[in-house]
């Protein structure tokens, strides 16, 4: 069974060896724009959660995305019908316009897996993936604005409670625990991602991953502080929107401002830290990839080719 596509794509793009979740995802903490991102990236979320074939997971993506969102917001009946319709429309648009781009990216990446790569090449793949994600976000913006304007004070309280709960889980994974416990978690996650793409890693590669984690510039406290900033920003912005839902221009302005601050933090120090984290990840992925054997590289090509084939089948479906 292949690992879900986004894990492989993101692994290929910025490197699993520095713990991608901590350096890329956790460097961009979850806030209410999880709502926009889950609408806009519902295919990615569903595939990441899926334990079955990519084709099955893709067909279930709207349901999985709805359940995820409902866990934050607790939609009422009218909202539920609207968001389900939005998700179904998004899937149809995604199938027609985005899957072909994913196939192209996977096919373009396969030859690179057969040779050594540079840090720059690794970051170029990441940049390509990130731009595709931003394209999805742009498509989802109108639906997100409308949904935010329909929220009630009770639902904002539910979102705030969910933030508290998710922060506890985040702290358990990245902040709480002994240095050895945290190191072991990162190492286990990094090795798992590596073996998703290349198959079994050898002792030299396992040692390299451990060394890269030791040298990592990932700072969980700094990521956590940004996470909290974005959550506070989210709640403040949503309160503004809920207080004046009849002014579509104000809603659009407030929500676009929130998205902009979610993508690019107003904290200069954090932006520099985030850039370092991504640069480190690109360098580390290239370093590990360049230790792989011919057999491991062949395995990586087969994994990516499998996803491309699955996506061709999905793109052909109505």
C-alpha positions in Angstrom: 0.0 0.0 0.0 1.4 3.4 -1.0 1.7 6.3 1.4 -0.9 9.0 0.7 0.2 11.3 -2.1 0.6 14.6 -0.2 2.9 12.9 2.3 5.1 11.8 -0.6 4.9 15.0 -2.5 5.7 17.1 0.5 8.4 14.7 1.6 9.9 15.1 -1.9 9.5 18.8 -1.8 11.0 20.1 1.4 12.4 17.1 3.2 11.1 14.8 5.8 14.5 14.5 7.6 14.0 17.7 9.6 10.5 16.7 10.6 8.4 18.4 8.0 5.4 18.8 10.3 7.5 20.8 12.8 9.4 22.9 10.3 6.8 23.6 7.6 3.4 22.8 9.0 4.2 23.7 12.6 6.1 26.7 11.5 2.8 27.8 10.1 0.5 27.1 13.1 -3.1 26.1 12.7 -5.6 28.9 13.1 -9.1 29.6 11.7 -7.5 29.6 8.3 -7.4 25.9 8.8 -11.0 26.4 7.7 -10.0 28.0 4.5 -7.1 25.6 4.0 -9.3 22.6 4.7 -11.8 23.8 2.1 -9.1 24.6 -0.4 -6.9 21.6 0.4 -9.6 19.1 1.2 -8.1 16.6 -1.1 -4.8 16.8 0.7 -6.4 16.5 4.1 -8.4 13.5 3.1 -5.5 11.7 1.5 -3.3 12.3 4.5 -5.9 10.8 6.7 -6.7 7.9 4.4 -5.5 4.4 5.1 -6.9 3.0 1.8 -6.1 3.6 -1.8 -5.7 7.1 -3.1 -8.8 6.7 -5.4 -11.0 5.7 -2.5 -9.7 8.5 -0.3 -10.3 11.1 -3.0 -13.9 10.1 -3.4 -14.4 10.5 0.4 -12.6 13.8 0.6 -15.7 16.1 0.9 -17.1 14.0 3.7 -13.8 13.9 5.6 -13.3 17.6 5.2 -16.8 18.4 6.4 -16.3 16.2 9.5 -13.1 18.0 10.2 -14.6 21.4 9.9 -17.7 20.5 11.8 -15.4 19.5 14.7 -14.3 23.1 14.9 -17.5 25.0 14.2 -20.5 22.7 15.0 -22.5 23.8 11.9 -26.2 24.4 12.1 -28.5 22.7 9.5 -28.4 25.6 7.0 -24.6 26.0 7.2 -24.2 22.2 6.9 -26.1 22.1 3.6 -24.1 25.0 2.3 -20.7 23.8 3.2 -21.4 20.3 1.9 -22.5 21.8 -1.4 -19.4 24.0 -1.5 -17.1 21.0 -0.9 -18.8 19.0 -3.6 -18.3 21.9 -6.1 -14.7 22.3 -5.0 -14.0 18.6 -5.6 -15.5 18.8 -9.1 -13.3 21.9 -9.9 -10.3 20.3 -8.3 -10.7 17.1 -10.4 -11.0 19.0 -13.6 -8.3 21.7 -13.1 -5.9 20.6 -10.4 -5.3 16.9 -10.8 -3.7 17.4 -14.2 -1.2 19.8 -12.6 -0.4 17.3 -9.9 0.2 14.6 -12.5 2.6 17.0 -14.3 4.5 17.8 -11.1 4.8 14.1 -10.3 6.0 13.2 -13.7 8.5 16.1 -13.7 9.8 15.0 -10.3 10.4 11.4 -11.1 13.6 11.8 -13.2 15.1 13.9 -10.4 14.8 11.0 -8.0 17.2 9.0 -10.1 20.1 11.4 -9.6 21.7 13.6 -6.9 19.9 16.8 -6.2 20.9 20.2 -4.8 19.3 22.2 -2.0 18.0 24.6 -4.7 16.3 21.8 -6.6 14.6 20.5 -3.5 13.3 24.0 -2.7 12.1 24.5 -6.2 9.8 21.4 -5.8 8.6 22.8 -2.5 7.9 26.2 -4.1 5.9 24.4 -6.9 3.8 22.5 -4.3 3.2 25.6 -2.2 2.0 27.6 -5.2 -0.5 24.9 -6.1 -1.8 25.1 -2.5 -2.2 28.9 -2.8 -4.1 28.5 -6.0 -6.6 26.3 -4.2 -6.9 28.9 -1.4 -7.8 31.6 -4.0 -10.6 29.4 -5.4 -12.0 28.8 -1.9 -12.0 32.4 -0.8 -15.6 33.4 -1.7 -17.1 30.3 0.0 -14.9 31.0 3.1 -16.1 34.6 3.4 -19.7 33.6 3.1 -19.3 30.9 5.7 -17.5 33.2 8.2 -20.2 35.8 7.9 -22.8 33.2 8.9 -21.1 32.2 12.1 -22.7 32.9 15.5 -21.1 33.9 18.8 -21.7 30.4 20.0 -19.7 29.0 17.1 -16.8 31.3 17.8 -16.8 30.0 21.3 -16.7 26.5 19.9 -13.7 27.4 17.7 -11.9 28.9 20.7 -12.4 25.7 22.7 -11.1 23.7 19.8 -8.0 25.9 19.7 -7.4 25.1 23.4 -7.8 21.4 22.8 -5.6 21.4 19.7 -2.9 23.4 21.5 -2.8 20.8 24.2 -2.2 18.1 21.6 0.5 20.3 19.9 2.3 20.9 23.2 2.3 17.1 23.9 3.8 16.4 20.5 6.4 19.2 20.4 7.0 20.9 23.7 6.1 18.7 26.7 8.3 15.8 27.6 12.0 15.2 28.1 14.5 16.1 25.4 15.0 12.5 24.7 11.2 11.8 24.3 10.9 14.8 21.9 13.9 13.7 19.9 12.6 10.2 19.6 9.3 11.4 18.3 10.9 13.5 15.7 13.3 10.8 14.7 10.5 8.2 14.4 8.4 10.6 12.2 11.3 11.4 10.0 12.3 7.8 9.4 8.7 6.9 8.7 8.5 9.5 6.0 11.8 8.5 4.5 10.8 4.9 4.2 7.5 5.9 2.7 9.4 7.2 -0.3 12.6 5.1 -0.4 11.8 1.9 1.4 13.9 0.7 4.2 16.7 3.1 5.2 20.2 1.8 6.1 22.2 2.5 9.2 24.1 5.3 7.6 20.9 7.1 6.6 19.4 6.6 10.0 22.4 8.1 11.6 22.3 11.0 9.2 18.7 11.7 10.2 19.6 11.7 13.9 22.4 14.1 13.2 20.2 16.4 11.2 17.6 16.5 14.0 20.3 17.3 16.5 21.5 20.2 14.4 18.0 21.4 13.6 17.1 25.1 14.1 13.5 24.2 14.8 12.3 26.1 17.9 9.0 24.7 19.2 8.5 27.6 21.7 8.8 30.1 18.8 6.4 28.1 16.6 4.0 27.8 19.5 4.0 31.6 20.2 3.2 32.2 16.5 0.4 29.6 16.7 -1.2 31.4 19.6 -0.8 34.8 17.8 -2.6 33.5 14.8 -5.4 32.0 16.8 -5.9 35.3 18.6 -5.9 37.1 15.3 -8.4 34.6 14.0 -10.8 35.1 16.8 -10.6 38.9 16.7 -11.1 38.9 13.0 -14.1 36.6 13.1 -15.7 38.6 15.9 -15.4 41.7 13.6 -17.0 39.7 10.7 -19.8 38.4 12.9 -20.5 41.9 14.3 -21.0 43.2 10.7 -22.0 40.4 8.4 -24.2 42.5 6.2 -21.2 44.4 4.7 -19.6 42.1 2.1 -16.8 44.4 1.4 -15.8 44.6 5.0 -16.0 40.8 5.3 -13.8 40.4 2.3 -11.3 42.9 3.6 -11.1 41.4 7.0 -10.8 37.8 5.8 -8.2 38.7 3.2 -6.2 40.5 5.8 -6.4 37.4 8.1 -5.3 35.2 5.2 -2.4 37.5 4.4 -1.2 37.5 8.1 -1.6 33.7 8.2 0.6 33.2 5.2 3.2 35.9 6.0 3.5 36.6 9.7 3.7 40.3 10.8 6.4 39.1 13.3 9.8 39.8 11.5 11.7 37.5 13.8 9.3 34.7 13.1 9.5 35.2 9.3 13.3 34.9 9.5 13.0 31.8 11.6 10.5 30.3 9.2 12.8 30.9 6.2 15.6 29.2 8.0 13.4 26.2 8.8 12.5 25.8 5.2 16.0 26.2 4.0 17.2 23.6 6.5 14.6 21.2 5.4 15.5 21.6 1.7 19.2 21.1 2.5 18.5 18.1 4.7 16.3 16.4 2.1 18.9 16.8 -0.6 21.6 15.5 1.8 19.6 12.4 2.6 18.5 11.8 -0.9 22.1 11.9 -2.1 22.9 9.0 0.2 20.3 6.7 -1.4 21.1 3.7 -3.4 20.0 3.0 -7.0 17.4 0.6 -5.6 16.0 3.2 -3.2 15.8 5.8 -6.0 14.0 3.3 -8.2 11.6 2.8 -5.4 10.9 6.5 -5.1 10.2 6.8 -8.8 7.8 3.9 -8.5 6.0 5.5 -5.7 5.5 8.8 -7.5 4.6 7.0 -10.7 1.9 5.2 -8.8 0.3 8.4 -7.6 0.5 9.9 -11.1 -1.4 6.9 -12.4 -4.0 7.1 -9.7 -4.5 10.7 -10.4 -4.9 10.1 -14.2 -7.8 7.6 -13.3 -9.4 10.1 -11.0 -9.1 13.0 -13.4 -10.9 10.9 -16.1 -13.9 10.3 -13.8 -17.0 12.5 -13.9 
